[in-house]
Amino acid sequence: NKWRIVFPNNGRQWKDWKQASTFYSGNRIQTTKYTWFTFLPQNLFEQFHRLGNLYFFFLVVLNWFPQVEVFHREITMLPLIVVLLASMIKDAIEDYRKYRFDKMINSSKTRVYDK
């Protein structure tokens, strides 16, 4: 676990600031989980950690074998696709709201008081 340390730039604590700045590049807040490139793989990875999604995926895979096919292949995939899309849309909206809030916090003005 890394701690976030903020030092005022007043010259007295230059040695401590230099040591802490090697671990932390800035004071920017980031609470989002995804980026544009990692959204799909990371979200699918998280979705398939849920037991219900794994069950439906198992049914889809099982239904692709002609010996055990009960329904049409496309009908078996439909519930899984609907659940995954709904969860992805919800996660994308939540992450976008976090991104906007982080952007607002990071661009706000602050005051630093030093004795």
C-alpha positions as CSV (number, residue, x, y, z in Angstrom):
1,N,0.0,0.0,0.0
2,K,1.3,3.4,-0.9
3,W,0.4,6.5,1.0
4,R,-0.4,9.8,-0.7
5,I,1.8,12.6,0.7
6,V,1.3,16.2,-0.2
7,F,4.1,18.7,0.6
8,P,3.9,22.4,0.2
9,N,6.7,23.8,-2.0
10,N,8.3,26.2,0.5
11,G,11.9,25.1,0.3
12,R,12.2,23.8,3.9
13,Q,11.1,20.2,3.1
14,W,12.8,19.9,-0.3
15,K,14.5,16.6,0.6
16,D,11.2,15.0,1.7
17,W,9.4,16.3,-1.3
18,K,12.0,14.9,-3.7
19,Q,11.8,11.5,-2.1
20,A,7.9,11.5,-2.2
21,S,7.8,12.8,-5.8
22,T,9.5,9.7,-7.1
23,F,6.5,7.7,-6.1
24,Y,3.7,10.2,-6.9
25,S,3.7,12.3,-10.0
26,G,1.0,14.7,-8.9
27,N,-2.0,15.3,-6.7
28,R,-4.5,14.4,-9.3
29,I,-7.5,12.3,-8.1
30,Q,-8.6,9.4,-10.2
31,T,-11.4,7.1,-9.1
32,T,-12.3,5.6,-12.5
33,K,-11.8,1.9,-13.1
34,Y,-11.6,1.9,-16.9
35,T,-10.0,3.6,-19.8
36,W,-11.1,3.5,-23.4
37,F,-8.8,0.6,-24.1
38,T,-9.4,-1.5,-21.0
39,F,-13.2,-1.1,-20.7
40,L,-14.3,-4.2,-22.7
41,P,-11.7,-6.8,-21.5
42,Q,-11.7,-5.6,-17.9
43,N,-15.5,-5.4,-17.7
44,L,-16.0,-8.8,-19.2
45,F,-13.5,-10.2,-16.8
46,E,-15.5,-8.7,-13.9
47,Q,-18.8,-9.9,-15.3
48,F,-17.7,-13.5,-15.6
49,H,-16.7,-13.5,-11.9
50,R,-20.4,-13.7,-11.2
51,L,-21.8,-17.1,-10.8
52,G,-25.0,-16.4,-12.8
53,N,-23.1,-15.2,-15.8
54,L,-20.9,-18.2,-15.7
55,Y,-23.9,-20.5,-15.6
56,F,-25.5,-18.9,-18.7
57,F,-22.1,-19.0,-20.5
58,F,-21.9,-22.7,-19.7
59,L,-25.4,-23.2,-21.2
60,V,-24.4,-21.3,-24.3
61,V,-21.3,-23.4,-24.8
62,L,-23.2,-26.6,-24.0
63,N,-25.9,-25.7,-26.5
64,W,-23.3,-25.4,-29.4
65,F,-22.9,-29.2,-29.3
66,P,-25.5,-30.9,-31.5
67,Q,-25.8,-33.9,-29.2
68,V,-27.1,-31.8,-26.3
69,E,-28.8,-28.9,-28.1
70,V,-32.1,-28.2,-26.5
71,F,-32.9,-24.7,-27.9
72,H,-31.7,-22.9,-30.9
73,R,-28.2,-21.5,-30.3
74,E,-29.2,-17.9,-30.7
75,I,-32.0,-18.2,-28.2
76,T,-29.6,-19.5,-25.6
77,M,-27.2,-16.6,-26.1
78,L,-29.9,-14.0,-25.8
79,P,-30.3,-13.8,-22.0
80,L,-26.5,-13.7,-21.5
81,I,-26.0,-11.0,-24.0
82,V,-28.9,-8.9,-22.5
83,V,-27.5,-9.2,-19.0
84,L,-23.9,-8.4,-20.1
85,L,-25.0,-5.4,-22.2
86,A,-27.1,-4.0,-19.4
87,S,-24.3,-4.4,-16.9
88,M,-21.8,-2.9,-19.3
89,I,-24.0,0.2,-20.0
90,K,-24.5,0.7,-16.2
91,D,-20.8,0.4,-15.5
92,A,-19.9,2.7,-18.4
93,I,-22.4,5.4,-17.1
94,E,-21.1,5.1,-13.5
95,D,-17.5,5.3,-14.7
96,Y,-18.2,8.3,-16.9
97,R,-19.9,10.1,-13.9
98,K,-16.8,9.4,-11.8
99,Y,-14.6,10.8,-14.6
100,R,-16.6,14.0,-14.7
101,F,-16.5,14.4,-11.0
102,D,-12.8,13.7,-10.9
103,K,-12.3,16.3,-13.6
104,M,-14.3,18.9,-11.7
105,I,-12.3,18.2,-8.4
106,N,-8.9,18.2,-10.2
107,S,-9.7,21.6,-11.9
108,S,-10.9,23.3,-8.7
109,K,-8.8,25.9,-7.0
110,T,-7.3,25.1,-3.6
111,R,-5.6,27.0,-0.9
112,V,-2.5,25.8,0.9
113,Y,-1.8,27.2,4.3
114,D,1.7,27.1,5.6
115,K,3.0,28.4,8.9
